[in-house]
Amino acid sequence: MAVITDAICSLCGSLCDDITVTVEDNKITSVERACILGRNKFVGMFLHDRIESPMIRKNGELVDVSYEEAIEEAGKILANSKRTLSYGWCSTSCEAISKAIQLAEETKSLFDSTANVCHGPSALAVQEKGGPAATLGVVKNRADLMVFWGCNPAHAHPRHMSRYSPFSTGSFRQKGRKDTKMVVIDVRKTDTAKLADKYVQLEPGTDYLYLSAIRSAVNGHEDVIPDKVAGVPKEDIIEVANMLKDAKFSCIFYGMGVTQSRSKYKNGDMVSSLISDLNQHSKSVMIGMRGHYNVTGFGQVATWETGFPMAIDFTRGTAYYNPGETGANDVLTRGDVDAAIIAAADAGAHFPQDSIKYLAKIPVIQIDPYANPTTEVADVVFPAAVVGVEAEGTAYRMDGISLRMKKLIDTKFKTDEEITSDLIQKVREIKRGA
């Protein structure tokens, strides 16, 4: 029996790093301190059906093959493709992402992440206006006002509020929740909203209008605010503005309710502008509530290796970036790719119907530990090791802090990094042979 302390949970962007795991006979038998979602990531992998073997679709059916045969088939698809879409890569290690970028360059593919359909607009907003941020540790120790905007950590990041935000204790917040004001801004009253000191219910798609009104109040222009904005009475807008101005240290945690509602990246632009306004009065920062455990890492690795955070097109032989043109769904709806790799993501479950219909028409390579709707359209399937459980690797927490995940048990499956490295080598062999 082995007891492994300070294991990291590779489920959500909180990347809780205080987990204790007990391993017996190469199986995880006990998990301490993880939330119910995180515990299922550790223990549930033994309860669900894994993809047990690489598979190739023959005569309409997926049949088991060896890794070598699957690599050969996938290599042919990539080498013969004129433009491949490589999508996902946010639930795997930074090392695998780096190899995936190398493969995309080798094959002149389009390289995109799941952020494109969640927090991608945040990247555009930061590029345009900046993103005053801090670590979760700083927020935990100093913030006396925390705003959750368009997110529901009670369900999506269950330990966030107890480890890093309102219910945690810190150097200057020794009474925890009693030392902290909590505001929730959302279109519906979530379980997180039920815990707030102040809940603001917006009309759907009006975040930008409300942000404009808040900024007006913060900057002393209450007279230009109508009696009601975004369904919120003027007095409530002024109340929240005063709470933000009077705080010693405030943090706005924003989620997909901000990034994927009407105005998209302009909402993030306005959040950043609000933070700048507030910093004329007190100290304020913003942190995106990232979902997949290493979606932040994708942006980091892609940016330092290519200069761009997502939607990167290598077709021209060099990195080209134009979200709206080079995003995964953009090229799929236009039919601009002739093959696809879907790794550590499930496009089949989350993409629009037109995109999935087109995926079904082209060769698709899947890299994933578990079968999912994408498997139904895949032509080559690679089972992969679970990073943070069966493989070690680096990931970035939602605040941009890099953490090293441990390998807890042995596995027969190859890692995403190994599979991608094999594909790079095979594509080069095929191209040299041609």
Buried (B, 14 or more C-beta within 10 A) or exposed (E): EEEBEEBBBBBBBBBBBBBBBBBEEEEBEBBEBBBEBBBBBBBEBEEEEBBEBBBBBEEEEBEEBEBEBBBBBBBBBBBBBEBBBBBBBBBBBBBBBBBBBBBBBBBBBBBBBBBBBBBBBBBBBBBEBBBBBBBBBBBBBBBBBBBBBBBBBBEBBBBBBBBBBBBBBBEEBEEBBEBBBBBBBBBEEBEBBEBBBBBBBBBEEBBBBBBBBBBBBBBEEBEEBEEEBBBBEBEBBBBBBEBBBEBEBBBBBBBBBBBBBEBBBBBBBBBBBBBBBBEEBBBBBBBBBBBBBBBBBBBBBBBEBBEBBBBBBBBEEEBBBEBEEBBBBBBBBEEBBBBBBBBBBBBBEBBEEEBBEBBEEBBBBBBBBBBBBBBBBBBBBBBBBBBBBBBBBBBBBBBBBBBEBBBBBEBEBBBBBBBBBBBBEBBEEBEEEE
